């Protein structure tokens, strides 16, 4: 019985033992709730002299926040705005608030920046990216050093110290809120009542279901506007710099990832037409080091695969791959499910940059 099985139980896919364990953890969930409520009650949001947009979720991992941040940065830049992205930089090898990158300047390496901020910096070269455990401190740093027009906070729905003007909540269209229990009995970081703080919900990983169906299926409050999107592959990239490659797509692949929803990644690869001859799921944010990479390269050779395929978040952390190994990642971009949803998102962004501020 491991964490993977428990997580599967949260989403109704685990073993009977996993479901029993999840239910048995309810007393710990109550203790978690008490601690979380005390922490939230002690927070007094502080405003900065810039509009602030937060992108986050209520569940642990795997809802597609980072691709959504990248998409929103693109929409804001299309309005001619200077955008700065704030991130915690989870599992980075640095402390405090640090500038990861600014246009035209040098960048922190991936170990100091963290994988997601480094990925955002590569995908959003005209934006500034800053990491910091304290988003308020990070916001003040980037305002002082780069003077952006608007701030976008990655994974910050529960980070209440920095006041925000638009709270976007990403919800995995298939997984939703799972069993709707708090950690560790379920996947929720906060009770569902926290959705009252949200300004906009975005269902991610959408396929055939409409936004209306998703709203009903996940019991979203009627007062919360919602849009839907999917993450569509637009080619393959290679190297730590995520350079687009024109080589023919491989057919038989070994797949590996260190993300919160590995099964979702493997399923997406199959939908894209790849034949997965072997697959490896590592811990979320784990670095694929030399030992892991050597093992994966042996898998490629053993199975006669054409390439090793990982996520972009994994690829930016891989240094010195073995000679001759074809190492690739799909580049994903947000595609809005319908024009109404895209219009809703654009209107929400326009309201923020026009100065429509949320009440604290």
C-alpha positions in Angstrom: 0.0 0.0 0.0 1.7 3.2 -1.1 1.0 6.9 -1.8 0.1 6.1 -5.5 -2.6 3.7 -4.4 -3.9 6.2 -1.8 -4.0 9.0 -4.5 -5.9 6.6 -6.8 -8.4 6.0 -4.0 -9.0 9.7 -3.7 -10.2 9.7 -7.2 -12.3 6.5 -7.1 -9.7 4.4 -8.9 -7.8 2.7 -6.2 -8.1 -0.7 -4.4 -10.5 -1.4 -1.6 -7.6 -1.2 0.9 -6.8 2.3 -0.5 -10.4 3.4 0.0 -10.5 2.0 3.5 -7.2 3.8 4.4 -8.5 7.1 2.9 -11.6 6.9 5.1 -9.5 6.0 8.1 -7.5 9.1 7.7 -10.5 11.4 8.2 -9.5 12.3 11.8 -6.1 13.5 10.5 -8.0 15.5 7.9 -9.9 17.3 10.7 -6.6 18.1 12.4 -5.3 19.4 9.0 -8.4 21.5 8.6 -7.9 23.1 12.1 -4.3 24.0 11.3 -5.1 25.3 7.8 -7.9 27.4 9.2 -5.6 28.9 11.9 -3.0 29.7 9.3 -5.6 31.3 6.9 -7.1 33.3 9.8 -3.7 34.8 10.6 -3.2 36.1 7.1 -3.9 39.7 6.3 -3.6 40.2 2.5 -1.4 43.1 1.5 -1.8 45.0 -1.8 1.0 46.1 -4.1 0.8 48.8 -6.6 0.1 46.4 -9.5 -2.8 44.2 -10.6 -2.3 40.7 -9.3 -3.7 37.5 -11.0 -3.4 34.2 -9.2 -3.6 30.8 -10.8 -4.0 27.9 -8.5 -6.2 24.9 -7.5 -7.8 23.3 -4.5 -6.3 19.8 -5.0 -2.7 18.6 -4.8 -0.9 18.6 -8.1 -1.8 17.6 -11.7 -4.4 20.2 -12.8 -2.3 22.0 -15.4 -1.6 25.3 -13.6 1.7 26.0 -15.3 0.5 25.6 -18.9 -2.5 27.9 -17.9 -0.1 30.5 -16.5 1.9 30.4 -19.8 -1.3 30.9 -21.8 -2.5 33.8 -19.6 0.9 35.5 -19.9 0.5 35.3 -23.7 -3.0 36.8 -23.6 -1.7 39.7 -21.4 1.3 40.3 -23.6 -0.9 40.5 -26.6 -2.5 43.6 -25.0 1.0 45.2 -24.9 1.5 44.6 -21.1 4.8 43.9 -19.3 4.1 40.7 -17.3 6.0 39.3 -14.3 5.4 35.7 -13.1 5.8 34.9 -9.4 6.4 31.3 -8.3 7.4 29.5 -5.1 10.0 27.5 -7.1 9.2 24.2 -5.4 12.3 22.0 -4.6 14.7 24.6 -5.9 18.3 24.8 -4.5 18.0 28.4 -3.4 16.2 30.4 -0.7 14.5 33.7 -0.5 13.2 35.8 -3.4 15.3 35.5 -6.5 15.0 36.9 -10.1 15.0 33.9 -12.4 15.0 35.9 -15.6 14.2 39.2 -17.2 14.0 39.9 -20.9 17.5 40.6 -22.2 19.2 39.5 -18.9 20.9 36.4 -17.7 18.9 33.6 -16.0 19.3 31.5 -12.9 20.1 27.8 -13.7 17.3 25.3 -13.3 18.5 24.0 -10.0 18.4 27.5 -8.4 15.2 28.4 -10.1 13.1 25.2 -9.9 11.7 23.3 -12.8 8.4 25.1 -13.3 9.8 28.7 -13.0 12.6 27.8 -15.4 10.1 26.3 -17.8 7.9 29.4 -17.6 11.0 31.6 -18.3 11.8 29.6 -21.4 8.2 29.6 -22.7 7.6 33.3 -21.8 10.9 35.1 -22.9 9.3 38.5 -22.8 8.1 38.2 -19.2 10.1 38.4 -16.0 10.1 35.4 -13.7 10.7 35.6 -9.9 10.7 32.9 -7.3 10.1 33.3 -3.5 8.5 31.5 -0.7 6.8 34.8 0.2 4.9 36.0 -2.8 4.6 39.5 -1.3 8.3 39.8 -1.0 8.8 38.4 -4.5 6.2 40.9 -5.9 8.0 43.9 -4.3 11.4 42.6 -5.7 10.2 42.5 -9.3 8.3 45.8 -9.1 11.5 47.4 -7.9 13.8 45.8 -10.4 11.7 45.6 -13.5 8.5 47.6 -13.1 5.9 45.2 -14.7 2.4 46.2 -15.5 0.8 43.1 -14.1 1.8 40.2 -11.9 0.7 36.6 -12.4 1.2 34.2 -9.5 1.7 30.5 -10.2 0.1 28.0 -7.7 -1.0 30.7 -5.2 -4.7 30.2 -4.5 -3.9 29.3 -0.9 -1.1 31.9 -0.5 -3.2 34.7 1.1 -0.4 37.1 2.1 -0.4 38.9 -1.3 -3.8 40.4 -2.2 -5.0 39.6 -5.7 -7.5 41.0 -8.1 -8.3 37.8 -10.1 -8.2 34.3 -8.6 -8.3 31.6 -11.3 -8.9 28.1 -10.1 -7.8 25.2 -12.3 -9.9 22.1 -12.1 -8.9 18.8 -13.8 -12.0 18.0 -15.9 -11.8 14.2 -15.3 -10.5 14.1 -11.7 -12.4 17.1 -10.3 -12.2 17.3 -6.5 -11.9 13.6 -6.1 -13.7 12.3 -3.0 -14.1 15.9 -1.8 -12.2 15.2 1.4 -9.3 17.2 2.9 -5.7 15.9 3.0 -4.7 13.3 3.8 -8.1 11.5 3.5 -8.6 13.2 0.1 -6.9 15.5 -2.3 -8.3 18.9 -1.1 -5.9 21.5 0.2 -8.8 23.5 1.5 -12.5 22.9 1.9 -14.7 23.4 -1.2 -16.1 26.5 0.6 -12.8 28.2 -0.4 -14.2 28.5 -3.9 -16.0 31.6 -2.7 -12.6 33.4 -3.0 -12.3 32.4 -6.7 -13.1 34.8 -9.5 -13.0 32.3 -12.4 -12.8 28.5 -12.7 -11.0 26.9 -15.7 -11.6 23.2 -16.4 -8.4 21.7 -17.8 -7.7 18.5 -19.7 -11.2 18.7 -21.3 -12.2 16.3 -24.0 -15.8 15.8 -25.1 -17.8 17.2 -22.1 -19.1 20.7 -22.3 -18.4 23.4 -19.7 -22.1 23.1 -18.6 -21.7 19.3 -18.1 -18.5 19.8 -16.1 -20.1 22.4 -13.9 -22.9 20.1 -13.1 -20.7 17.0 -12.7 -18.4 18.7 -10.2 -21.1 20.7 -8.5 -19.5 24.1 -9.2 -21.3 27.0 -7.5 -23.6 28.8 -9.9 -22.1 32.1 -9.0 -18.6 31.1 -10.2 -17.9 31.8 -13.9 -16.2 28.9 -15.8 -14.4 28.2 -19.0 -12.8 25.0 -20.3 -9.6 24.2 -22.1 -7.4 21.3 -23.2 -3.6 21.0 -23.7 -2.8 20.3 -27.3 0.6 19.0 -28.6 2.1 21.4 -31.2 5.3 19.5 -32.0 8.3 18.1 -30.2 11.2 19.9 -28.4 14.7 18.8 -27.5 17.4 19.8 -25.1 17.3 21.9 -21.9 16.5 25.0 -24.0 13.4 23.2 -25.4 14.4 23.8 -29.0 11.8 22.8 -31.5 12.9 19.8 -33.6 12.0 19.0 -37.2 12.9 15.3 -37.0 10.2 12.8 -37.8 8.1 11.9 -34.8 9.1 8.6 -33.2 6.7 5.8 -33.2 7.9 3.3 -30.5 8.9 5.2 -27.3 10.0 4.8 -23.7 8.0 7.3 -21.7 9.1 8.7 -18.3 8.0 11.6 -16.2 8.2 13.2 -12.7 4.9 14.9 -12.4 1.8 14.7 -10.2 -0.4 12.9 -12.8 1.9 10.4 -14.6 -1.0 8.3 -15.9 -2.5 11.3 -17.5 0.8 12.0 -19.4 1.0 8.3 -20.6 -2.6 8.4 -21.7 -2.0 11.6 -23.6 1.0 10.1 -25.4 -1.1 7.2 -26.5 -3.8 9.5 -27.8 -1.1 11.3 -29.8 -0.3 8.0 -31.6 2.8 6.9 -29.8 3.4 3.2 -28.9 4.6 3.1 -25.3 6.9 0.0 -25.0 8.0 1.0 -21.4 7.1 3.7 -19.0 8.5 5.0 -15.7 6.8 7.3 -13.2 9.1 9.2 -10.7 8.2 11.4 -7.8 6.7 14.8 -8.7 9.6 17.3 -9.4 12.2 14.6 -9.0 15.3 15.2 -11.2 16.0 12.6 -13.8 19.7 12.2 -12.9 22.5 10.2 -14.5 21.5 6.9 -12.8 17.8 7.2 -13.9 18.8 8.4 -17.3 21.2 5.5 -17.8 18.4 3.1 -16.8 16.0 4.7 -19.2 18.6 4.6 -22.1 18.9 0.9 -21.5 15.2 0.5 -21.7 15.3 2.3 -25.1 17.9 -0.1 -26.3 16.3 -3.2 -24.8 12.9 -2.5 -26.5 14.3 -1.1 -29.7 12.5 2.1 -29.1 12.9 5.2 -31.3 13.2 7.7 -28.5 12.8 8.5 -24.8 9.9 11.0 -24.3 9.5 13.1 -21.2 7.5 16.2 -20.2 8.9 19.7 -20.8 9.2 20.1 -17.0 11.4 17.0 -16.9 13.4 17.9 -20.0 14.7 21.2 -18.6 16.3 19.3 -15.7 18.2 16.7 -17.8 21.9 17.4 -18.2 24.3 15.6 -20.4 22.1 12.8 -21.9 23.9 9.8 -23.2 25.4 10.1 -26.7 23.0 8.9 -29.4 19.9 9.0 -27.2 16.9 10.7 -28.9 15.4 12.6 -26.0 12.2 14.6 -26.7 9.2 16.2 -25.1 5.8 17.3 -26.5 5.2 21.0 -26.5 1.8 21.7 -25.2 -0.4 24.8 -25.7 -3.8 25.7 -24.3 -6.7 25.5 -26.6 -10.0 26.9 -25.3 -12.9 24.6 -25.7 -15.2 27.2 -27.2 -15.2 30.9 -28.1 -17.5 31.8 -25.2 -14.9 30.5 -22.7 -12.1 32.3 -24.4 -14.1 35.5 -24.4 -14.9 35.0 -20.7 -11.2 34.7 -19.9 -10.3 37.7 -22.0 -13.0 39.8 -20.3 -11.7 38.8 -16.8 -8.1 39.8 -17.7 -9.3 43.1 -19.3 -11.2 43.9 -16.1 -8.1 43.4 -14.0 -5.8 45.5 -16.1 -8.5 48.2 -16.3 -8.3 48.6 -12.6 -11.3 46.6 -11.4 -10.0 45.4 -8.0 -11.4 42.7 -5.8 -12.7 43.5 -2.3 -10.3 42.2 0.4 
